[in-house]
Amino acid sequence: MGYKVELKQVCGCDVSYHTKTKDELLSQVKQHAKQVHGISEVPQDLANKLMRAIKEV
């Protein structure tokens, strides 16, 4: 079992992540937000969209 998110559903990026744990997934997405978009603090509305887009696979 693992977790997957396609950021196209969240912010329009053509990037997806698949990890074993939700914590790993959130860490990768946070790193992406900082490195690619310069976002160090994810706004609540974006965080809510992200949580809804995460799928258990």
Secondary structure as UniProt FT lines:
FT   STRAND          3..6
FT   HELIX           7..9
FT   TURN            10..11
FT   STRAND          16..19
FT   HELIX           22..37
FT   HELIX           44..53
FT   STRAND          55..56
//
